[in-house]
Amino acid sequence: MNIYCDLHIHSCLSPCGDALMTPNNIVGMAYIKELDAIAVCDHNACRNLPAVKEAADMMGVVLLPGMELTTKEEAHMLCYFRDVESCMKFGEFVYEHIPNIKNKPEFFGEQQVMNAQDEEIAKEEKLLISALDLSFEECERQIHLHGGICVPAHINRGANGVLNALGFLPSGARYDALEVSDKVAPPNTDLSGYRILRSSDAHYLENILEREFSLEVKEKSTDALFEAIAGL
């Protein structure tokens, strides 16, 4: 079966995410747009996933837990996990590799941790958009060691795409898929043999995808979606 999905959405935990990108608002917009599945991938963090999961379960929307890492080279890399608990555990590992730079909300934006009622329960103090002290290849290795799947993000985008940050797609790493942006020119590289994802990278509710991109899965579930991307 085919399911329609948007697998790159930011919540209000990301400093660049709009304040209206709360767990219930994100899931509600996905439901209105008749999406079957979403992934909320905040910068170097995933503390809003438990609330998003609760909202998604109530609305019948599949949630693929994830994050968007910023590597040492300033390239963005998506990672996905089978369940929220596994993603949160990897999030603890990632947190230790974020530089100890304090967020300045008046400049970068708030970093809000929400509960399932869309109430703020904490603010993240570290600046989440900082680059990790882990290389592109090391991020890929750690994602797989922690049971996740690795998808370099918007590879053809000038800002933080790996083709711009490094000039090439490192051949020594293992990628389960590649995310390509439709908002810029197609990548000038051979992508044959790779699964391709197309997502919104939404920071505002209105930018969440319509029923534009679909994946073939065995069933409508997180496990089936994970396995479809991983090629299992």
Contacts in CASP RR format, 6 or more apart in sequence:
PFRMAT RR
TARGET T0000
AUTHOR 0000-0000-0000
METHOD contacts of the structure
MODEL  1
MNIYCDLHIHSCLSPCGDALMTPNNIVGMAYIKELDAIAVCDHNACRNLP
AVKEAADMMGVVLLPGMELTTKEEAHMLCYFRDVESCMKFGEFVYEHIPN
IKNKPEFFGEQQVMNAQDEEIAKEEKLLISALDLSFEECERQIHLHGGIC
VPAHINRGANGVLNALGFLPSGARYDALEVSDKVAPPNTDLSGYRILRSS
DAHYLENILEREFSLEVKEKSTDALFEAIAGL
1 216 0 8 1.000
1 217 0 8 1.000
1 218 0 8 1.000
1 219 0 8 1.000
1 220 0 8 1.000
2 214 0 8 1.000
2 215 0 8 1.000
2 216 0 8 1.000
2 217 0 8 1.000
3 36 0 8 1.000
3 37 0 8 1.000
3 62 0 8 1.000
3 214 0 8 1.000
3 215 0 8 1.000
3 217 0 8 1.000
3 220 0 8 1.000
3 225 0 8 1.000
4 34 0 8 1.000
4 35 0 8 1.000
4 36 0 8 1.000
4 37 0 8 1.000
4 209 0 8 1.000
4 211 0 8 1.000
4 212 0 8 1.000
4 213 0 8 1.000
4 214 0 8 1.000
5 35 0 8 1.000
5 36 0 8 1.000
5 37 0 8 1.000
5 38 0 8 1.000
5 39 0 8 1.000
5 62 0 8 1.000
5 64 0 8 1.000
5 199 0 8 1.000
5 209 0 8 1.000
5 213 0 8 1.000
5 214 0 8 1.000
5 215 0 8 1.000
5 225 0 8 1.000
6 30 0 8 1.000
6 35 0 8 1.000
6 37 0 8 1.000
6 38 0 8 1.000
6 39 0 8 1.000
6 199 0 8 1.000
6 200 0 8 1.000
6 202 0 8 1.000
6 208 0 8 1.000
6 209 0 8 1.000
6 213 0 8 1.000
7 37 0 8 1.000
7 38 0 8 1.000
7 39 0 8 1.000
7 41 0 8 1.000
7 64 0 8 1.000
7 78 0 8 1.000
7 80 0 8 1.000
7 179 0 8 1.000
7 197 0 8 1.000
7 199 0 8 1.000
8 39 0 8 1.000
8 41 0 8 1.000
8 68 0 8 1.000
8 78 0 8 1.000
8 153 0 8 1.000
8 154 0 8 1.000
8 179 0 8 1.000
8 197 0 8 1.000
8 199 0 8 1.000
8 200 0 8 1.000
8 201 0 8 1.000
8 202 0 8 1.000
9 21 0 8 1.000
9 26 0 8 1.000
9 38 0 8 1.000
9 39 0 8 1.000
9 40 0 8 1.000
9 41 0 8 1.000
9 199 0 8 1.000
9 200 0 8 1.000
9 201 0 8 1.000
9 202 0 8 1.000
9 208 0 8 1.000
10 16 0 8 1.000
10 17 0 8 1.000
10 21 0 8 1.000
10 40 0 8 1.000
10 41 0 8 1.000
10 42 0 8 1.000
10 43 0 8 1.000
10 68 0 8 1.000
10 201 0 8 1.000
10 202 0 8 1.000
10 203 0 8 1.000
11 17 0 8 1.000
11 21 0 8 1.000
11 22 0 8 1.000
11 23 0 8 1.000
11 26 0 8 1.000
11 40 0 8 1.000
11 42 0 8 1.000
11 48 0 8 1.000
11 52 0 8 1.000
11 114 0 8 1.000
12 18 0 8 1.000
12 19 0 8 1.000
12 20 0 8 1.000
12 21 0 8 1.000
12 22 0 8 1.000
12 48 0 8 1.000
12 110 0 8 1.000
12 111 0 8 1.000
12 112 0 8 1.000
12 114 0 8 1.000
13 42 0 8 1.000
13 45 0 8 1.000
13 47 0 8 1.000
13 48 0 8 1.000
13 111 0 8 1.000
13 112 0 8 1.000
13 113 0 8 1.000
13 114 0 8 1.000
13 124 0 8 1.000
13 128 0 8 1.000
14 21 0 8 1.000
14 42 0 8 1.000
14 43 0 8 1.000
14 45 0 8 1.000
14 111 0 8 1.000
14 128 0 8 1.000
14 129 0 8 1.000
14 203 0 8 1.000
15 43 0 8 1.000
15 103 0 8 1.000
15 105 0 8 1.000
15 108 0 8 1.000
15 109 0 8 1.000
15 110 0 8 1.000
15 111 0 8 1.000
15 127 0 8 1.000
15 128 0 8 1.000
15 129 0 8 1.000
16 43 0 8 1.000
16 108 0 8 1.000
16 109 0 8 1.000
16 129 0 8 1.000
16 203 0 8 1.000
17 109 0 8 1.000
17 203 0 8 1.000
17 204 0 8 1.000
18 203 0 8 1.000
18 204 0 8 1.000
18 205 0 8 1.000
19 110 0 8 1.000
19 112 0 8 1.000
20 204 0 8 1.000
20 205 0 8 1.000
21 202 0 8 1.000
21 203 0 8 1.000
21 204 0 8 1.000
21 205 0 8 1.000
22 114 0 8 1.000
22 118 0 8 1.000
23 40 0 8 1.000
23 48 0 8 1.000
23 51 0 8 1.000
23 52 0 8 1.000
23 54 0 8 1.000
23 55 0 8 1.000
23 114 0 8 1.000
23 116 0 8 1.000
23 118 0 8 1.000
24 55 0 8 1.000
24 116 0 8 1.000
24 117 0 8 1.000
24 118 0 8 1.000
25 118 0 8 1.000
25 205 0 8 1.000
26 38 0 8 1.000
26 40 0 8 1.000
26 52 0 8 1.000
26 55 0 8 1.000
26 205 0 8 1.000
26 208 0 8 1.000
27 38 0 8 1.000
27 52 0 8 1.000
27 55 0 8 1.000
27 56 0 8 1.000
27 58 0 8 1.000
27 59 0 8 1.000
27 61 0 8 1.000
28 55 0 8 1.000
28 59 0 8 1.000
28 61 0 8 1.000
29 205 0 8 1.000
29 208 0 8 1.000
30 38 0 8 1.000
30 59 0 8 1.000
30 61 0 8 1.000
30 208 0 8 1.000
31 59 0 8 1.000
31 60 0 8 1.000
31 61 0 8 1.000
33 208 0 8 1.000
33 209 0 8 1.000
33 210 0 8 1.000
33 211 0 8 1.000
34 211 0 8 1.000
35 61 0 8 1.000
35 208 0 8 1.000
35 209 0 8 1.000
35 211 0 8 1.000
36 61 0 8 1.000
36 62 0 8 1.000
36 220 0 8 1.000
37 61 0 8 1.000
37 62 0 8 1.000
37 63 0 8 1.000
37 64 0 8 1.000
37 220 0 8 1.000
37 222 0 8 1.000
37 225 0 8 1.000
38 56 0 8 1.000
38 61 0 8 1.000
38 62 0 8 1.000
38 63 0 8 1.000
38 64 0 8 1.000
38 208 0 8 1.000
39 63 0 8 1.000
39 64 0 8 1.000
39 65 0 8 1.000
39 66 0 8 1.000
39 78 0 8 1.000
39 80 0 8 1.000
39 199 0 8 1.000
40 46 0 8 1.000
40 48 0 8 1.000
40 49 0 8 1.000
40 52 0 8 1.000
40 63 0 8 1.000
40 65 0 8 1.000
40 66 0 8 1.000
41 66 0 8 1.000
41 67 0 8 1.000
41 68 0 8 1.000
41 78 0 8 1.000
42 48 0 8 1.000
42 67 0 8 1.000
42 68 0 8 1.000
42 128 0 8 1.000
43 67 0 8 1.000
43 68 0 8 1.000
43 70 0 8 1.000
43 128 0 8 1.000
43 129 0 8 1.000
44 67 0 8 1.000
44 68 0 8 1.000
44 69 0 8 1.000
44 70 0 8 1.000
44 94 0 8 1.000
44 95 0 8 1.000
44 98 0 8 1.000
44 128 0 8 1.000
44 129 0 8 1.000
44 130 0 8 1.000
44 132 0 8 1.000
45 67 0 8 1.000
45 91 0 8 1.000
45 94 0 8 1.000
45 95 0 8 1.000
45 111 0 8 1.000
45 124 0 8 1.000
45 128 0 8 1.000
46 65 0 8 1.000
46 66 0 8 1.000
46 67 0 8 1.000
46 84 0 8 1.000
46 87 0 8 1.000
46 88 0 8 1.000
46 90 0 8 1.000
46 91 0 8 1.000
47 88 0 8 1.000
47 113 0 8 1.000
47 122 0 8 1.000
47 124 0 8 1.000
48 113 0 8 1.000
48 114 0 8 1.000
49 63 0 8 1.000
49 65 0 8 1.000
49 66 0 8 1.000
49 84 0 8 1.000
49 87 0 8 1.000
49 88 0 8 1.000
50 84 0 8 1.000
50 88 0 8 1.000
50 116 0 8 1.000
51 114 0 8 1.000
51 115 0 8 1.000
51 116 0 8 1.000
51 118 0 8 1.000
52 63 0 8 1.000
53 63 0 8 1.000
53 65 0 8 1.000
53 84 0 8 1.000
54 116 0 8 1.000
55 116 0 8 1.000
56 62 0 8 1.000
56 63 0 8 1.000
57 63 0 8 1.000
62 220 0 8 1.000
62 221 0 8 1.000
62 222 0 8 1.000
62 225 0 8 1.000
63 84 0 8 1.000
63 222 0 8 1.000
64 80 0 8 1.000
64 81 0 8 1.000
64 222 0 8 1.000
64 225 0 8 1.000
64 226 0 8 1.000
65 80 0 8 1.000
65 81 0 8 1.000
65 82 0 8 1.000
65 83 0 8 1.000
65 84 0 8 1.000
65 86 0 8 1.000
65 87 0 8 1.000
65 222 0 8 1.000
66 78 0 8 1.000
66 79 0 8 1.000
66 80 0 8 1.000
66 81 0 8 1.000
66 87 0 8 1.000
67 78 0 8 1.000
67 79 0 8 1.000
67 87 0 8 1.000
67 90 0 8 1.000
67 91 0 8 1.000
67 94 0 8 1.000
68 76 0 8 1.000
68 77 0 8 1.000
68 78 0 8 1.000
68 153 0 8 1.000
69 76 0 8 1.000
69 77 0 8 1.000
69 78 0 8 1.000
69 79 0 8 1.000
69 94 0 8 1.000
69 132 0 8 1.000
69 134 0 8 1.000
69 139 0 8 1.000
69 143 0 8 1.000
70 76 0 8 1.000
70 77 0 8 1.000
70 129 0 8 1.000
70 130 0 8 1.000
70 131 0 8 1.000
70 132 0 8 1.000
70 160 0 8 1.000
71 77 0 8 1.000
71 131 0 8 1.000
71 132 0 8 1.000
71 134 0 8 1.000
71 135 0 8 1.000
71 136 0 8 1.000
71 138 0 8 1.000
71 139 0 8 1.000
71 165 0 8 1.000
72 131 0 8 1.000
72 132 0 8 1.000
72 133 0 8 1.000
72 134 0 8 1.000
72 135 0 8 1.000
72 136 0 8 1.000
73 131 0 8 1.000
73 135 0 8 1.000
73 136 0 8 1.000
73 162 0 8 1.000
73 165 0 8 1.000
73 166 0 8 1.000
74 131 0 8 1.000
74 160 0 8 1.000
74 165 0 8 1.000
75 136 0 8 1.000
75 152 0 8 1.000
75 160 0 8 1.000
75 161 0 8 1.000
75 162 0 8 1.000
75 165 0 8 1.000
75 166 0 8 1.000
76 152 0 8 1.000
76 153 0 8 1.000
76 154 0 8 1.000
76 160 0 8 1.000
76 161 0 8 1.000
76 162 0 8 1.000
77 136 0 8 1.000
77 139 0 8 1.000
77 140 0 8 1.000
77 143 0 8 1.000
77 150 0 8 1.000
77 151 0 8 1.000
77 152 0 8 1.000
77 153 0 8 1.000
77 162 0 8 1.000
78 150 0 8 1.000
78 151 0 8 1.000
78 152 0 8 1.000
78 153 0 8 1.000
78 179 0 8 1.000
79 87 0 8 1.000
79 90 0 8 1.000
79 139 0 8 1.000
79 143 0 8 1.000
79 148 0 8 1.000
79 149 0 8 1.000
79 150 0 8 1.000
79 151 0 8 1.000
80 87 0 8 1.000
80 148 0 8 1.000
80 149 0 8 1.000
80 151 0 8 1.000
80 226 0 8 1.000
80 229 0 8 1.000
81 87 0 8 1.000
81 90 0 8 1.000
81 146 0 8 1.000
81 147 0 8 1.000
81 148 0 8 1.000
81 149 0 8 1.000
81 226 0 8 1.000
82 147 0 8 1.000
82 148 0 8 1.000
82 222 0 8 1.000
82 223 0 8 1.000
82 226 0 8 1.000
83 222 0 8 1.000
86 146 0 8 1.000
86 147 0 8 1.000
86 148 0 8 1.000
89 146 0 8 1.000
90 142 0 8 1.000
90 143 0 8 1.000
90 146 0 8 1.000
90 147 0 8 1.000
90 148 0 8 1.000
93 142 0 8 1.000
93 146 0 8 1.000
94 132 0 8 1.000
95 126 0 8 1.000
97 132 0 8 1.000
97 133 0 8 1.000
97 134 0 8 1.000
98 126 0 8 1.000
98 127 0 8 1.000
98 128 0 8 1.000
98 130 0 8 1.000
98 132 0 8 1.000
99 126 0 8 1.000
99 127 0 8 1.000
99 130 0 8 1.000
99 131 0 8 1.000
99 133 0 8 1.000
100 126 0 8 1.000
101 126 0 8 1.000
101 127 0 8 1.000
101 130 0 8 1.000
102 125 0 8 1.000
102 126 0 8 1.000
102 127 0 8 1.000
103 109 0 8 1.000
103 111 0 8 1.000
103 124 0 8 1.000
103 125 0 8 1.000
103 126 0 8 1.000
103 127 0 8 1.000
103 128 0 8 1.000
104 127 0 8 1.000
105 111 0 8 1.000
105 123 0 8 1.000
108 127 0 8 1.000
108 129 0 8 1.000
110 123 0 8 1.000
111 123 0 8 1.000
111 124 0 8 1.000
111 125 0 8 1.000
111 128 0 8 1.000
112 120 0 8 1.000
112 122 0 8 1.000
112 123 0 8 1.000
112 124 0 8 1.000
113 120 0 8 1.000
113 121 0 8 1.000
113 122 0 8 1.000
113 123 0 8 1.000
113 124 0 8 1.000
114 120 0 8 1.000
114 121 0 8 1.000
115 121 0 8 1.000
132 139 0 8 1.000
134 142 0 8 1.000
136 162 0 8 1.000
136 165 0 8 1.000
136 166 0 8 1.000
136 170 0 8 1.000
136 173 0 8 1.000
137 170 0 8 1.000
137 172 0 8 1.000
137 173 0 8 1.000
139 150 0 8 1.000
140 150 0 8 1.000
140 173 0 8 1.000
140 174 0 8 1.000
140 175 0 8 1.000
141 173 0 8 1.000
143 149 0 8 1.000
143 150 0 8 1.000
144 150 0 8 1.000
144 174 0 8 1.000
149 176 0 8 1.000
149 177 0 8 1.000
149 226 0 8 1.000
149 229 0 8 1.000
149 230 0 8 1.000
150 173 0 8 1.000
150 174 0 8 1.000
150 175 0 8 1.000
150 176 0 8 1.000
151 175 0 8 1.000
151 176 0 8 1.000
151 177 0 8 1.000
151 178 0 8 1.000
151 179 0 8 1.000
151 197 0 8 1.000
151 229 0 8 1.000
152 161 0 8 1.000
152 162 0 8 1.000
152 169 0 8 1.000
152 175 0 8 1.000
152 178 0 8 1.000
152 179 0 8 1.000
153 160 0 8 1.000
153 161 0 8 1.000
153 179 0 8 1.000
153 201 0 8 1.000
154 160 0 8 1.000
154 161 0 8 1.000
154 179 0 8 1.000
154 180 0 8 1.000
154 181 0 8 1.000
154 201 0 8 1.000
155 161 0 8 1.000
155 162 0 8 1.000
155 163 0 8 1.000
155 169 0 8 1.000
155 178 0 8 1.000
155 179 0 8 1.000
155 180 0 8 1.000
155 181 0 8 1.000
155 187 0 8 1.000
156 163 0 8 1.000
156 180 0 8 1.000
156 181 0 8 1.000
156 184 0 8 1.000
156 185 0 8 1.000
156 186 0 8 1.000
156 187 0 8 1.000
157 164 0 8 1.000
157 181 0 8 1.000
157 183 0 8 1.000
157 184 0 8 1.000
158 164 0 8 1.000
158 184 0 8 1.000
162 169 0 8 1.000
162 170 0 8 1.000
163 169 0 8 1.000
163 187 0 8 1.000
163 188 0 8 1.000
163 189 0 8 1.000
168 189 0 8 1.000
169 175 0 8 1.000
169 178 0 8 1.000
169 189 0 8 1.000
175 194 0 8 1.000
176 195 0 8 1.000
176 229 0 8 1.000
176 230 0 8 1.000
176 231 0 8 1.000
177 194 0 8 1.000
177 195 0 8 1.000
177 196 0 8 1.000
177 197 0 8 1.000
177 229 0 8 1.000
178 191 0 8 1.000
178 194 0 8 1.000
178 195 0 8 1.000
178 196 0 8 1.000
178 197 0 8 1.000
179 196 0 8 1.000
179 197 0 8 1.000
179 198 0 8 1.000
179 199 0 8 1.000
180 186 0 8 1.000
180 187 0 8 1.000
180 191 0 8 1.000
180 196 0 8 1.000
180 197 0 8 1.000
180 198 0 8 1.000
181 198 0 8 1.000
181 201 0 8 1.000
182 198 0 8 1.000
195 229 0 8 1.000
195 231 0 8 1.000
197 213 0 8 1.000
197 215 0 8 1.000
197 229 0 8 1.000
198 212 0 8 1.000
198 213 0 8 1.000
199 209 0 8 1.000
199 213 0 8 1.000
200 207 0 8 1.000
200 208 0 8 1.000
200 209 0 8 1.000
201 207 0 8 1.000
202 208 0 8 1.000
202 209 0 8 1.000
215 225 0 8 1.000
215 228 0 8 1.000
215 229 0 8 1.000
216 228 0 8 1.000
217 224 0 8 1.000
217 225 0 8 1.000
217 227 0 8 1.000
217 228 0 8 1.000
218 224 0 8 1.000
218 227 0 8 1.000
218 228 0 8 1.000
226 232 0 8 1.000
END
